[in-house]
Amino acid sequence: MKTKSVIVIGAGIGGITTATHLAKGGLHVTVVEKNSHPGGRCDRFNREGHIFDTGPTLLVIPLLYEAEFHALGTSMHERLGLQRVDPTYHLVFDDGSQLALTSDMKSLKEQLEVIERGSFQGLLRYIQEGDRHYQLAIEKLVNRGFDKASDFFNFQNLALLFRLKPLIHHYSNMSAYFDDPRLKAAFTFQDTYMGLSPFEAPATFSFMPYTELAQGVWYPKGGMYGVVETLTDLAREAGVEFIFNSAVERIEVNSKHAQGVLLADGLQLDADVVLANADLPYVYQNLLPQDGMAKALLRKQFSCSVISFFWGVDKTYEALSPHTLFLADDYRANFESIMRDLDLPANPSLYVHAPARLDSCMSPPGQDTLTAIVPIGHMSENGEQNWDELRDEARQHVFRRLRTLGITDLESHIKFEETYTPLYWHKRYNLVKGSTHGLSHTLTQLAYFRPSNRHPRYHNLYFVGASTHPGTGIPTTMVSGRLVAERILAER
Ligand SMILES: Cc1cc2nc3c(=O)[nH]c(=O)nc-3n(C[C@H](O)[C@H](O)[C@H](O)COP(=O)(O)OP(=O)(O)OC[C@H]3O[C@@H](n4cnc5c(N)ncnc54)[C@H](O)[C@@H]3O)c2cc1C
């Protein structure tokens, strides 16, 4: 029998993962990637000995990684050389107060009680809820597909309405545990990892802060790009072929099937199965015949974007921990500005990453490699945002915030700077609206309500990645890769 051939469009985490499962299942798999190397948003660059992870910087939900590496026939710990980051974050508030989120419960209790008396008991109850949400969400929502309405709308799932609090907003739910707004922020800011505002995110997402405290935040030797290198090695070992610097221009279809892809250089590649890892709304808009779905997708809610600064610095800033978060007092206004007005908040919360604190290889000796990430609205339809101005404003906000930690001279010690705005995210990875996390993860866009992993008309065309089920994040896109591969292999 002829071996089935698969073309994968895009070498992001989801694409590489699916490709590996399919190749291990005996299919002939070719991955076509527009950029020069694999990883997609999970990207890296090295300049003058400074190594920057330009996308993910946090290895969270390690148990999910472990399960997915296991499904690929290997061990995460053996492959990645992981160290636990503890304290995970240093939080700095507008009034100068600080909180180190740590798994050392004695230290955490002391810090919390200074901020709000009795709050540690609140944290313990919140962790219990997070644990319940984690177990249920992974089993009932993440680790399974929703192909038919009955997979989602059934009696068993009805109970989840009460047990997972999907109809309560995460931030409002915090009143059950804390009074102090700093603590409410400290245990909800993780929603931004899904590009969500805690004022819109379901309370289900309390599982994120829970996993950070219970399972830890980790860091691979050499940085997060190590995950991509490992997955690419596994793919090559399984027999996957990669074609880089080659953009797909069109998916060739007849009335019922996808037949292959047309590359920008005119080459046509035929395939029995086409799998799109490029951002799903982009694929409908740009690679397929227009059928109304592209427009419908544009009307959906997209997650926010970020402006990222990458600085090679000629001295070391020990005041900076690996992960420092500056959380603004006007927390609600921050999210409204980003999500509703598609703007830069007047006083943005922001994140600074200093990887050399975890691995000295990330910068030359005596120097520092710093990344600052400022969340901002995604690109608007009318294109009226002035990204140069917004970038300059965001840059000044970072310097202003760093002064609260006594860092006053950073600007004069920057050797070089790279900046990524939403325009860059859009151009480099074909992310619609420059939205860094793709389709938003609000209740009406999750599980059965997320676009299907299989095209409704061309049944041999599948989708994988952040804008598909279960959603954004490295481990979840690995899950999406496995689920899609299982489906393709089952239908062989
Ligand atoms: C700034 C930032 C920070 C993040 N932080 C974290 C974090 O700390 N932890 C975490 O777990 N996750 C994080 N994420 C999310 C995580 O990076 C993504 O969810 C995940 O990498 C998405 O993978 P994907 O499979 O959707 O593929 P993508 O990364 O979208 O890759 C798709 C690939 O398709 C290629 N492509 C597009 N169009 C074409 C075409 N026409 N032809 C050929 N190739 C094409 C693109 O170049 C790209 O390589 C972060 C993301 C960003 C942007």
The ligand as an ORCA input file, in Angstrom:
! r2SCAN-3c Opt
* xyz 0 1
  C       5.859     37.197     23.231
  C       5.329     35.815     23.500
  C       5.525     35.233     24.742
  C       5.070     33.945     25.004
  N       5.342     33.372     26.213
  C       5.036     32.083     26.413
  C       5.536     31.403     27.567
  O       6.267     31.989     28.375
  N       5.222     30.081     27.723
  C       4.449     29.408     26.797
  O       4.196     28.201     26.985
  N       3.974     30.035     25.692
  C       4.265     31.334     25.471
  N       3.863     31.956     24.318
  C       2.932     31.245     23.410
  C       3.630     30.250     22.499
  O       4.782     30.802     21.934
  C       2.679     29.886     21.366
  O       1.407     29.519     21.867
  C       3.189     28.713     20.530
  O       4.556     28.849     20.247
  C       2.362     28.696     19.243
  O       2.786     27.662     18.409
  P       2.002     27.298     17.097
  O       2.041     25.826     16.938
  O       0.673     27.942     17.062
  O       2.902     27.853     15.915
  P       3.428     29.317     15.484
  O       4.411     29.764     16.468
  O       2.334     30.223     15.094
  O       4.197     28.860     14.160
  C       3.568     28.773     12.904
  C       4.653     28.760     11.849
  O       4.037     28.858     10.565
  C       4.879     29.642      9.742
  N       4.098     30.135      8.614
  C       3.112     31.067      8.640
  N       2.619     31.259      7.401
  C       3.307     30.427      6.584
  C       3.256     30.186      5.179
  N       2.391     30.811      4.367
  N       4.118     29.288      4.660
  C       5.008     28.615      5.457
  N       5.105     28.836      6.780
  C       4.247     29.727      7.343
  C       5.368     30.732     10.663
  O       6.537     31.359     10.173
  C       5.632     29.937     11.947
  O       6.940     29.444     11.993
  C       4.331     33.233     24.007
  C       4.130     33.817     22.755
  C       4.632     35.082     22.494
  C       4.462     35.653     21.123
*
